[in-house]
Amino acid sequence: MNHTAKAVNDEKKILLMGNPNVGKSVIFHKLTGMEVEISNYAGTTVGFTKSKIKLDGEEIDFIDVPGTYSLESTSEAEDVAVKFMESNPTAIVCVLDSTYLERNLKLALQIKGYNIPMLFVLNLIDVSERQGIHIDIDLLEKELGSKVIPAVAVKDKGIDKIRQELSRILKEEKTTKVVEEKLSNEELWKMASDITNKVQKTVKVEKNILEKLGDKTIQPFPGIPIAIVILLLSLGLVVGVGKALRSFILLPFITDLYTPFMTNIVSRFVDAGILRNILVGEFGILIKGIEWPFALILPYVFLFYLVISFLEDSGYLPRIGVLMDAVLSRLGVQGGSMIPLLLGYGCAVPAIISTRSATSKKERLIVTLMISFGIPCVSQTGAFISLLGDYSILMLIAVYLISFLVIVAVSKFADKAIKGKTDPMVIEIPNLLIPERKSYFRKLKMRMKHFFYDAEVPMLMGVILAAIVVETGILIRVSEWIEPLVVNWLGLPKEASLSLILGIIRRELAVLPLLEMNLNGLQMFVGSVVALFYIPCLSVVAILIQEFNLKTALTIGLATIVSALTFGGIINQIGLLFI
Amino acid sequence: MTLYNLNKEDRCTIISIPNVMLLESLGIRKGLSIKIKNKQPLGGPIILQLGTRSIAIGKAIAKQILVEV
């Protein structure tokens, strides 16, 4: 927590605070230009984000504090918020959701008790006005004793005003601190409710089509059929379009144009031998280093983020959580954990980070185990489709069924083995809305950029490692050494030990080398199951150390390797009986 | 009667809530009148309407919230 301690102690700073999911991160991005993760559900900002805001030529620290409902320090997010409140900030920008003024005012009044210069932003006024909620801004200013700026942050409305008002606050003489007595929760609620009644008038309006749809999606019927249709459509888009992109555009380009071209050029300058093989041979860096990441993995990653970002911004994901709560609570976690699980199908790293918003340690650990053991990331999915998709769709489906069984078994086991209790679901369901185009594409761009840095680099290193081990003969020696395991127990060819070596670096690298080995059906299946269970990848081990501790990371790493080899072998031995 | 006994479209006033911080933070408190939006099958959560907002509450907690119709 040194990072927090440092940010807390820095001198001049402005805090951005408010309830979860009121648009703080949007405002933060608009004021600082910094790229931040934004979604339409509570708890997207799980740690704080710090940047600089330029006011009258002066740069001041600006901090996006995670959203909280109160300042009681009952969760990690609230702890962070309280720490910042007590660090003597210069000013606070408090964001209020105009569609739910009362609850937002309760926190606002609690913050106001600290006697720090404040500025209120009444966000989402377009939505509240459409819902027939009218707020008297002048009256609200009088009640709160500070400036209130109406805003529609995603559409840049009110942003300039916030900047002007902040400059004005900073120029003002600091008033001497009067310590007000802290009000009890009951008093705060009463004040919030009184102010709301005074400043707000509501007229009943007909619900618009999105609101009606939003209601329908959380009714068992038609909510569950809608969820099934949405999930199937998403799957179809990612797998179907991904496969089309790969086999009709990217792969022909690589195999028919790029590879011959590269091989030709390299052959002119480099004599046949180890070096040429390392560059353009079977596992040539210049060949596989391009083909694997760009043709086999990238289309699926791009499409996955295209879909999941849309679902996130629309506010649909928590609705799946509500519908799945009855099922998930039998596995020891609550419906809200559906979001990290779904994110895990993209990449385990952000998924594990997002479990921070879980309400208990136990739940965090169970969800992390489900992701680490049983949920293949999108890169690995791409690799599975490359290996199995053309050979047998049924086999591909079987791998996902096994994955599903693993998830259930792991959560059941973890629920029993880990002490403590998980909390039942209590969540606010966000309004359904059509994602704002600009911020949607910004998010997509940001995620693809992350993928290029965080995934392509290790993947390239993996390919380089593969080329070197294969071409220098190291692989043959290692293979001989673990031959009993790979050949006798798993029934795979000797060279498959390459998968086990590379799989430690990246999840899909446990699968991709198998593409070059002319495997039979059983071998492909065994290889896939081993890869599915196998250690989630170095980045995940690193994030497990960061979020939990070294012991947890090593235990998960070891347990995944052991279960991969055990179950892969069992499937092979059973399979052999039938061949 | 507990909140979990109610069904779709029922209205009630909350008499007492268990000591779960998140409930109060979300604005669910004694004396509040609310409408049930719907109830998920197989022991799923119950969904309340609070102003223009919807809040889902798991069965185990809904059973500890006492209400009056």
HADDOCK unambig.tbl for C-alpha pairs under 7 A between the chains (distance, minus, plus):
assign (segid A and resid 69 and name CA) (segid B and resid 25 and name CA) 5.15 0.50 0.50
assign (segid A and resid 69 and name CA) (segid B and resid 26 and name CA) 6.69 0.50 0.50
assign (segid A and resid 70 and name CA) (segid B and resid 25 and name CA) 6.18 0.50 0.50
assign (segid A and resid 99 and name CA) (segid B and resid 52 and name CA) 6.86 0.50 0.50
assign (segid A and resid 103 and name CA) (segid B and resid 27 and name CA) 5.95 0.50 0.50
assign (segid A and resid 219 and name CA) (segid B and resid 38 and name CA) 6.46 0.50 0.50
assign (segid A and resid 220 and name CA) (segid B and resid 40 and name CA) 5.99 0.50 0.50
assign (segid A and resid 322 and name CA) (segid B and resid 45 and name CA) 6.87 0.50 0.50
assign (segid A and resid 322 and name CA) (segid B and resid 56 and name CA) 6.93 0.50 0.50
assign (segid A and resid 325 and name CA) (segid B and resid 44 and name CA) 5.65 0.50 0.50
assign (segid A and resid 325 and name CA) (segid B and resid 45 and name CA) 6.86 0.50 0.50
assign (segid A and resid 326 and name CA) (segid B and resid 42 and name CA) 6.01 0.50 0.50
assign (segid A and resid 326 and name CA) (segid B and resid 43 and name CA) 5.55 0.50 0.50
assign (segid A and resid 326 and name CA) (segid B and resid 44 and name CA) 4.16 0.50 0.50
assign (segid A and resid 424 and name CA) (segid B and resid 58 and name CA) 5.11 0.50 0.50
assign (segid A and resid 424 and name CA) (segid B and resid 60 and name CA) 6.19 0.50 0.50
assign (segid A and resid 424 and name CA) (segid B and resid 61 and name CA) 6.51 0.50 0.50
assign (segid A and resid 425 and name CA) (segid B and resid 57 and name CA) 5.57 0.50 0.50
assign (segid A and resid 425 and name CA) (segid B and resid 58 and name CA) 4.49 0.50 0.50
assign (segid A and resid 426 and name CA) (segid B and resid 56 and name CA) 5.63 0.50 0.50
assign (segid A and resid 426 and name CA) (segid B and resid 57 and name CA) 4.56 0.50 0.50
assign (segid A and resid 426 and name CA) (segid B and resid 58 and name CA) 6.14 0.50 0.50
assign (segid A and resid 427 and name CA) (segid B and resid 55 and name CA) 5.71 0.50 0.50
assign (segid A and resid 427 and name CA) (segid B and resid 56 and name CA) 5.36 0.50 0.50
assign (segid A and resid 427 and name CA) (segid B and resid 57 and name CA) 6.76 0.50 0.50
assign (segid A and resid 428 and name CA) (segid B and resid 54 and name CA) 6.05 0.50 0.50
assign (segid A and resid 428 and name CA) (segid B and resid 55 and name CA) 4.39 0.50 0.50
assign (segid A and resid 428 and name CA) (segid B and resid 56 and name CA) 6.28 0.50 0.50
assign (segid A and resid 429 and name CA) (segid B and resid 54 and name CA) 5.42 0.50 0.50
assign (segid A and resid 429 and name CA) (segid B and resid 55 and name CA) 5.71 0.50 0.50
